[in-house]
Amino acid sequence: MLPMTNEIRPFRIDVPQAELDDLHRRLASARFADLVPGDEPGWSRGIPTSEVRALAEYWRDGYDWRAQEAAVNAFPQFTTEIDGQVIHFLHVRSAQADAVPLLLTHGYPSSIAEFLDVIGPLTEPGPDAFHVVVPSLPGFGFSTPLSGPGWELARTTDAFAELMTRLGYDRFAAQGGDIGAGVTGRLAARYPDRVIGTHVNSDRGTIALAGEQLPLPENLSEAEQSELDAARAAWRAARGYLDLQSHKPETIAAALTDSPVGQLAWIAEKFEAWTGAAGVGRDRLLTNVSLYWFTRSGASAARFLYEAAHATHGWLAPSDVPAGWAVFNTSPVVRRIMDPEEKTAHWSDFASGGHFAAMEEPELLVTDIRAFFRGLRPGKPAR
């Protein structure tokens, strides 16, 4: 066994041409489901065959991976080993010397590609500048392969706290959505002396978890209960991906690893369902999918969800650290359910956007992150 090391190593993405050629061959020979005569279903049954075919053809003939690879490589990247696991991360320091360190954590089915449009604005020199750290979750992207079982929310939280220590950041801010929101909240709960504040983003669909993973407030109005019931019904219809990966991840792992069209359909359906009206451009979607494909992390990402589902702790980890929320594609009932006593001092509602806020509405998210942390910076008056 090789000795453990705290070394931080420079990293660049360089997918071998043979991998690209193999992807193109697989896409060229892909088989698609037969259509029932007279019935081309909409999105209610999942991603339609015509949509999968069009995306696969563009991935093969129109999408330029090398250009996207270069765009990611424009940011400094590194790897280090923590708790036996390789952790890949972007680390972009601001020219502003006293910038606040900010850890950005992605969710599922996302990757570091989610944050590419916010890194530049967040690190821009000025009174609101940040030094930005963007890790790939264990088992996602280039934080692969998994070193062993047991990588879930709590273990990831400890690993990311250690990452910030290795980078010399004793105190830092944290932000994230989805799994990233869970990591962000747990960082505050476990390391309250280190985390100056937490900012999470979510969307209207979060209310479907009320009564399941989140407490359910009393005395909802008829209209509020109706909206909650509709959200729950939509979640029941859409949560098959989570149930499968939380209990039988190895079954879907085979398809996600062997078929690029399978991996594409699996992720693209969620981007369609969870983004706002503006959606996400094809190139950014395919960059995200390509990161899963080239690293074979569709399988290990599924295993992360399995480990999380079988952990002894939940997704919520209360703390006294200042917290901010930004809710996209929102409605008034979201705060009524998520923050019924309005204890969250910084709560922002946005009509646009969705689950992938940093991709969909980067300017809104950057502005909100800046506003929340403005009064929490060292030497600044408390808000």
GIBEL-V281352 format. One record per pair of residues at least 6 apart in sequence whose ideal C-beta (glycine too) atoms are under 6 Angstrom apart, sorted by sequence separation. I is the first residue (numbers start at 1). J is the second residue. D is the distance in Angstrom with one decimal. If there is no record, write none. Layout:
# GIBEL-V281352
i:I j:J d:D
i:I j:J d:D
This chain:
# GIBEL-V281352
i:136 j:142 d:5.7
i:210 j:216 d:4.7
i:256 j:262 d:5.9
i:292 j:298 d:5.0
i:354 j:360 d:5.8
i:41 j:48 d:5.9
i:79 j:86 d:5.5
i:80 j:87 d:5.6
i:136 j:143 d:4.0
i:139 j:146 d:4.9
i:176 j:183 d:5.8
i:188 j:195 d:4.7
i:255 j:262 d:4.3
i:256 j:263 d:4.9
i:327 j:334 d:5.2
i:353 j:360 d:4.4
i:358 j:365 d:5.5
i:106 j:114 d:5.0
i:122 j:130 d:4.7
i:164 j:172 d:5.2
i:176 j:184 d:4.4
i:187 j:195 d:5.2
i:244 j:252 d:5.6
i:353 j:361 d:3.9
i:357 j:365 d:4.9
i:375 j:383 d:3.4
i:79 j:88 d:5.0
i:123 j:132 d:5.5
i:271 j:280 d:5.7
i:352 j:361 d:5.8
i:122 j:132 d:5.3
i:174 j:184 d:4.4
i:188 j:198 d:4.8
i:78 j:89 d:5.9
i:104 j:115 d:5.2
i:139 j:151 d:5.9
i:77 j:90 d:5.4
i:78 j:91 d:5.9
i:119 j:132 d:5.3
i:138 j:151 d:4.2
i:174 j:187 d:5.0
i:184 j:198 d:4.8
i:271 j:285 d:5.6
i:350 j:364 d:5.6
i:75 j:90 d:4.8
i:76 j:91 d:5.6
i:33 j:49 d:5.1
i:184 j:200 d:5.6
i:32 j:49 d:5.4
i:75 j:92 d:5.5
i:138 j:156 d:5.7
i:115 j:134 d:5.1
i:181 j:200 d:4.0
i:325 j:344 d:5.5
i:330 j:349 d:4.4
i:348 j:368 d:5.0
i:32 j:53 d:5.5
i:174 j:195 d:5.6
i:207 j:228 d:5.8
i:323 j:344 d:6.0
i:112 j:134 d:5.2
i:267 j:289 d:5.2
i:324 j:346 d:3.6
i:325 j:347 d:5.1
i:326 j:348 d:4.5
i:327 j:349 d:5.5
i:328 j:350 d:4.8
i:171 j:194 d:5.7
i:173 j:196 d:5.4
i:208 j:231 d:4.2
i:112 j:136 d:5.6
i:173 j:197 d:5.5
i:174 j:198 d:5.1
i:175 j:199 d:4.4
i:177 j:201 d:4.2
i:207 j:231 d:5.0
i:208 j:232 d:5.0
i:329 j:353 d:5.8
i:171 j:196 d:5.7
i:264 j:289 d:5.4
i:328 j:353 d:3.3
i:329 j:354 d:4.8
i:30 j:56 d:5.9
i:157 j:183 d:5.3
i:328 j:354 d:5.5
i:346 j:372 d:4.7
i:92 j:119 d:5.4
i:156 j:183 d:5.8
i:208 j:235 d:3.6
i:102 j:130 d:4.0
i:27 j:56 d:5.4
i:94 j:123 d:4.2
i:96 j:125 d:4.2
i:153 j:182 d:5.1
i:157 j:186 d:4.3
i:263 j:292 d:5.8
i:328 j:357 d:5.1
i:95 j:125 d:4.6
i:99 j:129 d:3.9
i:100 j:130 d:5.4
i:101 j:131 d:4.7
i:102 j:132 d:5.4
i:103 j:133 d:5.0
i:104 j:134 d:4.8
i:111 j:141 d:4.9
i:157 j:187 d:5.5
i:161 j:191 d:5.4
i:263 j:293 d:5.4
i:92 j:123 d:5.2
i:94 j:125 d:5.9
i:99 j:130 d:5.3
i:27 j:59 d:6.0
i:99 j:131 d:4.9
i:27 j:60 d:4.0
i:96 j:129 d:3.7
i:260 j:293 d:5.4
i:94 j:129 d:4.2
i:263 j:298 d:5.1
i:24 j:60 d:5.5
i:94 j:131 d:5.5
i:93 j:131 d:4.7
i:257 j:296 d:5.2
i:92 j:132 d:4.8
i:91 j:133 d:5.3
i:256 j:298 d:3.0
i:257 j:299 d:5.1
i:326 j:368 d:4.6
i:256 j:299 d:5.8
i:89 j:133 d:6.0
i:90 j:134 d:4.2
i:89 j:135 d:3.9
i:253 j:299 d:3.5
i:87 j:135 d:5.7
i:88 j:136 d:4.6
i:324 j:372 d:3.8
i:253 j:302 d:5.6
i:252 j:302 d:5.8
i:85 j:138 d:5.2
i:249 j:302 d:3.8
i:276 j:329 d:5.0
i:88 j:142 d:3.7
i:249 j:303 d:5.0
i:322 j:376 d:5.9
i:88 j:143 d:4.7
i:13 j:69 d:5.2
i:87 j:143 d:5.2
i:245 j:302 d:4.1
i:249 j:306 d:4.5
i:13 j:72 d:5.8
i:246 j:305 d:5.3
i:13 j:73 d:5.7
i:245 j:305 d:4.3
i:246 j:306 d:5.7
i:12 j:73 d:5.2
i:85 j:147 d:4.6
i:84 j:147 d:4.4
i:246 j:309 d:3.6
i:11 j:77 d:4.4
i:11 j:78 d:5.4
i:10 j:78 d:5.9
i:11 j:79 d:4.9
i:101 j:169 d:4.0
i:103 j:172 d:5.8
i:8 j:78 d:5.2
i:9 j:79 d:5.3
i:107 j:177 d:5.3
i:108 j:178 d:6.0
i:101 j:172 d:3.9
i:102 j:173 d:4.6
i:103 j:174 d:4.8
i:104 j:175 d:5.4
i:105 j:176 d:3.6
i:107 j:178 d:2.4
i:108 j:179 d:5.6
i:8 j:80 d:4.7
i:107 j:179 d:4.3
i:100 j:173 d:5.5
i:107 j:180 d:4.9
i:106 j:180 d:5.3
i:105 j:180 d:3.4
i:284 j:359 d:5.9
i:83 j:159 d:5.6
i:276 j:352 d:5.2
i:82 j:159 d:4.5
i:276 j:353 d:4.8
i:105 j:183 d:4.6
i:276 j:354 d:4.3
i:275 j:354 d:4.4
i:280 j:359 d:5.0
i:82 j:162 d:5.2
i:274 j:354 d:5.3
i:274 j:355 d:3.6
i:276 j:360 d:5.9
i:275 j:360 d:5.7
i:213 j:315 d:5.5
i:227 j:333 d:4.8
i:224 j:333 d:4.8
i:224 j:336 d:5.9
i:217 j:337 d:5.9
i:198 j:321 d:5.9
i:217 j:340 d:4.1
i:197 j:322 d:4.3
i:198 j:323 d:4.9
i:199 j:324 d:4.4
i:200 j:325 d:5.9
i:201 j:326 d:4.6
i:202 j:327 d:5.5
i:203 j:328 d:4.9
i:204 j:329 d:5.0
i:195 j:321 d:5.2
i:203 j:329 d:4.9
i:204 j:330 d:5.6
i:192 j:319 d:5.5
i:204 j:331 d:5.8
i:207 j:334 d:5.7
i:210 j:337 d:5.0
i:189 j:317 d:3.7
i:192 j:321 d:5.3
i:189 j:319 d:4.3
i:204 j:334 d:5.8
i:207 j:337 d:4.8
i:186 j:317 d:4.3
i:188 j:319 d:4.1
i:185 j:317 d:4.9
i:182 j:315 d:4.7
i:188 j:321 d:3.8
i:141 j:291 d:4.9
i:144 j:295 d:4.9
i:203 j:354 d:4.9
i:203 j:355 d:5.1
i:142 j:295 d:5.9
i:144 j:297 d:5.2
i:141 j:295 d:5.6
i:146 j:300 d:4.9
i:152 j:307 d:3.8
i:153 j:308 d:5.5
i:141 j:297 d:6.0
i:144 j:300 d:5.7
i:151 j:307 d:5.9
i:152 j:308 d:4.5
i:201 j:357 d:4.4
i:140 j:297 d:5.2
i:109 j:267 d:4.6
i:152 j:311 d:4.7
i:154 j:313 d:5.9
i:6 j:166 d:5.9
i:109 j:270 d:5.5
i:139 j:300 d:3.4
i:140 j:301 d:5.3
i:139 j:301 d:5.7
i:139 j:304 d:4.8
i:199 j:369 d:5.5
i:199 j:372 d:5.0
i:113 j:287 d:4.8
i:113 j:288 d:4.5
i:197 j:373 d:5.8
i:111 j:288 d:5.3
i:197 j:376 d:4.5
i:111 j:291 d:4.7
i:196 j:376 d:5.0
i:173 j:373 d:5.4
i:56 j:261 d:5.3
i:55 j:264 d:5.9
i:52 j:265 d:4.9
i:55 j:268 d:5.9
i:47 j:265 d:5.1
i:68 j:287 d:4.5
i:47 j:268 d:5.8
i:47 j:269 d:4.2
i:46 j:269 d:5.5
i:63 j:286 d:4.9
i:65 j:290 d:5.9
i:59 j:286 d:5.4
i:30 j:261 d:4.6
i:27 j:260 d:5.9
i:26 j:260 d:5.2
i:23 j:260 d:5.8
i:118 j:358 d:5.0
i:114 j:356 d:5.8
i:128 j:370 d:4.2
i:115 j:358 d:5.1
i:114 j:358 d:4.9
i:118 j:362 d:4.8
i:122 j:366 d:6.0
i:114 j:359 d:5.3
i:117 j:362 d:4.0
i:121 j:366 d:4.6
i:118 j:366 d:5.3
i:19 j:294 d:5.9
i:100 j:377 d:5.6
i:15 j:294 d:5.1
